[in-house]
Amino acid sequence: MKYSGISKLAGVMMLCFAGAATAGGPDAAQLEIGKALFKSGAVPACAICHTLKDAEAEGTIGPNLDEQKPDFAVVRKFVEEGSGAMPSFASTMSAEEMDAVSAYVAEVAGK
């Protein structure tokens, strides 16, 4: 089947949007869990040390995440391994919880 220029473009756009929806990005439930962990669920809570506007966090001990705008992989690495004064959360959070807070920070930082 041949496509006209417009219908071909529409088909390509539909494929792109379908791929984006299934690419494994964070869903609303995961982001809510991540936000709750960031604000108070993690021990110690991320909000104590970090600034993140979406979480209404104004910590000054750790980096300002709105300025840093870290991606998922960077956040996940620091959450799991810790760095400097930041502890590792590997023994206090499940992999799913670490993924949720990492997805949340990566999604909202700087927005």
matplotlib code that plots the C-alpha trace (Angstrom):
import matplotlib.pyplot as plt

x = [0.0, 1.4, 1.1, 0.7, 3.2, 0.7, -0.6, 3.0, 3.9, 0.9, 1.8, 5.4, 4.1, 1.7, 4.6, 6.7, 4.0, 3.2, 6.9, 7.1, 4.1, 5.6, 9.2, 9.1, 8.8, 7.5, 3.7, 1.7, 1.6, 5.4, 5.9, 3.5, 5.4, 8.7, 7.5, 6.3, 9.7, 11.5, 9.5, 9.4, 9.4, 13.1, 15.2, 16.7, 14.2, 15.8, 13.9, 16.0, 19.1, 18.1, 16.2, 13.4, 10.6, 8.0, 8.4, 8.5, 12.0, 14.5, 17.4, 20.9, 23.2, 23.1, 23.0, 20.0, 18.3, 16.4, 19.8, 21.5, 18.6, 20.0, 18.7, 17.4, 20.7, 22.5, 19.9, 19.6, 23.4, 23.5, 20.4, 21.9, 25.5, 25.5, 28.2, 30.0, 27.5, 24.7, 24.1, 23.3, 19.6, 20.3, 19.6, 16.6, 14.7, 13.6, 14.8, 11.3, 11.4, 14.9, 13.5, 10.5, 12.3, 14.9, 12.2, 10.4, 13.5, 14.5, 11.0, 10.5, 13.9, 14.2, 10.6]
y = [0.0, 3.4, 6.4, 10.1, 12.4, 13.5, 10.0, 8.6, 11.4, 10.6, 6.9, 7.6, 9.9, 7.2, 4.7, 7.2, 7.9, 4.2, 3.5, 6.3, 5.0, 1.5, 2.5, 1.9, 5.5, 6.2, 6.0, 8.3, 5.7, 5.2, 9.0, 9.3, 6.6, 8.3, 11.7, 10.2, 8.5, 11.7, 13.8, 11.6, 7.8, 7.4, 7.3, 9.9, 11.7, 13.1, 16.4, 17.1, 17.5, 18.4, 21.2, 20.1, 22.5, 19.8, 18.2, 21.6, 20.7, 23.3, 21.4, 22.8, 20.0, 18.1, 19.4, 21.4, 18.9, 21.5, 23.0, 19.6, 18.1, 14.6, 11.8, 8.5, 6.6, 9.2, 9.4, 5.6, 5.2, 7.7, 6.3, 2.8, 3.5, 6.8, 9.5, 11.6, 12.6, 10.8, 7.3, 4.3, 3.3, -0.2, -1.8, 0.3, 0.5, -2.2, -2.0, -0.8, 2.0, 3.1, 3.0, 5.1, 7.8, 7.9, 8.2, 10.9, 13.1, 12.6, 13.5, 16.7, 18.2, 21.6, 21.8]
z = [0.0, -1.0, 1.3, 0.3, 2.0, 4.7, 5.5, 5.5, 8.0, 10.2, 10.1, 11.2, 14.0, 15.2, 15.4, 17.3, 19.8, 20.2, 20.9, 23.4, 25.3, 25.6, 26.0, 29.7, 30.8, 34.3, 34.8, 37.1, 39.9, 39.9, 39.9, 42.9, 44.8, 43.9, 45.1, 48.4, 48.9, 48.1, 50.5, 53.5, 52.7, 52.4, 55.6, 55.6, 53.4, 50.2, 50.8, 53.9, 51.8, 48.3, 46.6, 44.3, 43.5, 42.6, 46.0, 47.8, 49.1, 49.9, 51.3, 51.0, 52.0, 48.7, 45.2, 43.9, 41.7, 39.7, 38.7, 38.1, 36.1, 36.5, 34.3, 35.6, 35.4, 37.4, 40.1, 40.3, 40.7, 43.6, 45.3, 45.2, 45.8, 47.8, 47.4, 49.9, 52.6, 50.8, 52.1, 50.0, 50.1, 48.8, 52.2, 53.0, 49.7, 47.2, 43.6, 42.7, 45.2, 44.0, 40.5, 41.5, 43.3, 40.5, 37.8, 39.8, 40.2, 36.5, 35.4, 37.4, 38.1, 36.5, 35.5]

ax = plt.figure().add_subplot(projection="3d")
ax.plot(x, y, z, "-o")
ax.set_aspect("equal")
plt.show()
